[in-house]
Amino acid sequence: MSVLVLLEQRGELKPCAFEAATAAGKVARAAGLPLHAVYIGQALADQASLLGGFGIEKVYAYERAELGHYSNDAYVPIVRDLAQELDAKVIIGSATALGKECCASVAARLGAELIQDCLDVWWDNGLVARKPIYAGKVLSDVRVTRAPALVSLRPNVVPVVREGEAMPEIVRREMPAVSLRTVLKQVAEAAAGTVELTEAKIVVSGGRGIGGPENWPVLQALCEVIGAALGASRAAVDAGWIPHAHQVGQTGKVVSPDVYIACGISGAIQHQAGMRTSRIIVAINKDPNAPIFKLCDYGIVGDLFEVVPMLTEELRKVQAA
Ligand SMILES: Cc1cc2nc3c(=O)[nH]c(=O)nc-3n(C[C@H](O)[C@H](O)[C@H](O)COP(=O)(O)OP(=O)(O)OC[C@H]3O[C@@H](n4cnc5c(N)ncnc54)[C@H](O)[C@@H]3O)c2cc1C
């Protein structure tokens, strides 16, 4: 029996891979089970040196050019077969688009329990995972009743902790013979310099209060200074001011950055569903009664077209100093 962690990569190991490894290490230690990891990608190479200190005994590395990008056809049989070979009781991945799909597909093939988009996971005479429900208004501790079980962890919620420097053994594996029904030919990256929303440490979002697409540069200037990703409310997306990929909320992306700055967003419950687990929430709104002020840690009542440029300028000075 063992605990297996899925190490997500996009060329390099993603920060969420280390978060999942931290959580899986905690579970494995408490359960008294060995911890194994699976890497599927183009080449693990010198990134293996980043995997020390999590308590991982062995990393099973499936390396091939075709595995560089996620493919359900290739990844799912690898994880399923490895989980069976290692008799994995618990499998932990990341609640990214890729991780959620992979975990769901593996769970279906193993007939395993699955808890997606968790904020924490621990061992207490069995596996328990904390998951937001009712658009994030309630946190539910879900106890798993049978093995194996899969858990996907929301990125940015588990601080990465390395204990010691013990390195895992790398076990290189051949890719099993699978017929790839889908071949990924090209990935169109977002414009250079933009930060992926779900993985960003800082998110600046704009809502209807932004007034029109011509005003995004006001927020983009702030994003550039503090290295933030640009988010939006559904009102801004529905108005056609910005593509849906930027939408935060129940029907958009779920983000959990260290800092979330909501500009001209009222704070409807459906918007909160996508950002309420952010560590620090800052709201800029000219209506002192906007619901966002009940949720935020810091609130600025004012016109965003005055406040945001001032904030950008001050932060630029801080950076320069
Ligand atoms: C099933 C369902 C799913 C939904 N999913 C989502 C979702 O995923 N994400 C989402 O965001 N919404 C979602 N919604 C919509 C949600 O209910 C709200 O309608 C939406 O979030 C409102 O967006 P907003 O805050 O930008 O606009 P508004 O509610 O119109 O708020 C605009 C705010 O801007 C402020 N403002 C205006 N001008 C300025 C200025 N110059 N300076 C400062 N402040 C200013 C106003 O005071 C106001 O508070 C969903 C709704 C439903 C029914």
The ligand as an SDF file (V2000), in Angstrom:
LIG
                    3D

 53 58  0  0  0  0  0  0  0  0999 V2000
  -25.6560   31.0000  -12.5190 C   0  0  0  0  0  0  0  0  0  0  0  0
  -24.8430   32.2440  -12.4110 C   0  0  0  0  0  0  0  0  0  0  0  0
  -23.4610   32.1390  -12.5120 C   0  0  0  0  0  0  0  0  0  0  0  0
  -22.6770   33.2870  -12.3960 C   0  0  0  0  0  0  0  0  0  0  0  0
  -21.3140   33.1600  -12.4730 N   0  0  0  0  0  0  0  0  0  0  0  0
  -20.5510   34.2490  -12.2800 C   0  0  0  0  0  0  0  0  0  0  0  0
  -19.1340   34.1610  -12.2810 C   0  0  0  0  0  0  0  0  0  0  0  0
  -18.5510   33.1020  -12.5200 O   0  0  0  0  0  0  0  0  0  0  0  0
  -18.4170   35.2700  -12.0340 N   0  0  0  0  0  0  0  0  0  0  0  0
  -19.0060   36.4890  -11.7960 C   0  0  0  0  0  0  0  0  0  0  0  0
  -18.2700   37.4700  -11.5750 O   0  0  0  0  0  0  0  0  0  0  0  0
  -20.3370   36.5950  -11.8080 N   0  0  0  0  0  0  0  0  0  0  0  0
  -21.1280   35.5250  -12.0580 C   0  0  0  0  0  0  0  0  0  0  0  0
  -22.4700   35.6660  -12.1110 N   0  0  0  0  0  0  0  0  0  0  0  0
  -23.0300   37.0370  -12.1340 C   0  0  0  0  0  0  0  0  0  0  0  0
  -23.1320   37.6870  -10.7840 C   0  0  0  0  0  0  0  0  0  0  0  0
  -24.3740   37.3530  -10.1930 O   0  0  0  0  0  0  0  0  0  0  0  0
  -23.0520   39.2220  -10.9430 C   0  0  0  0  0  0  0  0  0  0  0  0
  -24.0520   39.6540  -11.8370 O   0  0  0  0  0  0  0  0  0  0  0  0
  -21.7080   39.7120  -11.4420 C   0  0  0  0  0  0  0  0  0  0  0  0
  -20.6630   39.1610  -10.6870 O   0  0  0  0  0  0  0  0  0  0  0  0
  -21.6680   41.2350  -11.3230 C   0  0  0  0  0  0  0  0  0  0  0  0
  -20.4600   41.7000  -11.8500 O   0  0  0  0  0  0  0  0  0  0  0  0
  -19.8760   43.0990  -11.3820 P   0  0  0  0  0  0  0  0  0  0  0  0
  -19.6150   43.0410   -9.9170 O   0  0  0  0  0  0  0  0  0  0  0  0
  -18.7500   43.4210  -12.2800 O   0  0  0  0  0  0  0  0  0  0  0  0
  -21.0520   44.1110  -11.7420 O   0  0  0  0  0  0  0  0  0  0  0  0
  -22.0300   44.9130  -10.8020 P   0  0  0  0  0  0  0  0  0  0  0  0
  -22.7250   44.0180   -9.8590 O   0  0  0  0  0  0  0  0  0  0  0  0
  -22.8310   45.7620  -11.7090 O   0  0  0  0  0  0  0  0  0  0  0  0
  -21.0480   45.8150   -9.9350 O   0  0  0  0  0  0  0  0  0  0  0  0
  -20.2750   46.8500  -10.4690 C   0  0  0  0  0  0  0  0  0  0  0  0
  -19.6440   47.5400   -9.2870 C   0  0  0  0  0  0  0  0  0  0  0  0
  -18.7440   48.5220   -9.7610 O   0  0  0  0  0  0  0  0  0  0  0  0
  -18.8050   49.6370   -8.9010 C   0  0  0  0  0  0  0  0  0  0  0  0
  -18.3190   50.7860   -9.6710 N   0  0  0  0  0  0  0  0  0  0  0  0
  -18.8770   51.3700  -10.7620 C   0  0  0  0  0  0  0  0  0  0  0  0
  -18.0740   52.3510  -11.2230 N   0  0  0  0  0  0  0  0  0  0  0  0
  -16.9860   52.3960  -10.4230 C   0  0  0  0  0  0  0  0  0  0  0  0
  -15.8090   53.1780  -10.3820 C   0  0  0  0  0  0  0  0  0  0  0  0
  -15.5590   54.1250  -11.3050 N   0  0  0  0  0  0  0  0  0  0  0  0
  -14.9280   52.9530   -9.3820 N   0  0  0  0  0  0  0  0  0  0  0  0
  -15.1440   52.0160   -8.4380 C   0  0  0  0  0  0  0  0  0  0  0  0
  -16.2500   51.2350   -8.4280 N   0  0  0  0  0  0  0  0  0  0  0  0
  -17.1530   51.4110   -9.4090 C   0  0  0  0  0  0  0  0  0  0  0  0
  -20.2690   49.7470   -8.5150 C   0  0  0  0  0  0  0  0  0  0  0  0
  -20.4180   50.4600   -7.3010 O   0  0  0  0  0  0  0  0  0  0  0  0
  -20.6400   48.2810   -8.3980 C   0  0  0  0  0  0  0  0  0  0  0  0
  -20.4920   47.7970   -7.0630 O   0  0  0  0  0  0  0  0  0  0  0  0
  -23.2870   34.5480  -12.2100 C   0  0  0  0  0  0  0  0  0  0  0  0
  -24.6730   34.6190  -12.1020 C   0  0  0  0  0  0  0  0  0  0  0  0
  -25.4280   33.4910  -12.2110 C   0  0  0  0  0  0  0  0  0  0  0  0
  -26.9190   33.6100  -12.0960 C   0  0  0  0  0  0  0  0  0  0  0  0
  1  2  1  0
  2  3  1  0
  2 52  2  0
  3  4  2  0
  4  5  1  0
  4 50  1  0
  5  6  2  0
  6  7  1  0
  6 13  1  0
  7  8  2  0
  7  9  1  0
  9 10  1  0
 10 11  2  0
 10 12  1  0
 12 13  2  0
 13 14  1  0
 14 15  1  0
 14 50  1  0
 15 16  1  0
 16 17  1  0
 16 18  1  0
 18 19  1  0
 18 20  1  0
 20 21  1  0
 20 22  1  0
 22 23  1  0
 23 24  1  0
 24 25  2  0
 24 26  1  0
 24 27  1  0
 27 28  1  0
 28 29  2  0
 28 30  1  0
 28 31  1  0
 31 32  1  0
 32 33  1  0
 33 34  1  0
 33 48  1  0
 34 35  1  0
 35 36  1  0
 35 46  1  0
 36 37  1  0
 36 45  1  0
 37 38  2  0
 38 39  1  0
 39 40  1  0
 39 45  2  0
 40 41  1  0
 40 42  2  0
 42 43  1  0
 43 44  2  0
 44 45  1  0
 46 47  1  0
 46 48  1  0
 48 49  1  0
 50 51  2  0
 51 52  1  0
 52 53  1  0
M  END
$$$$
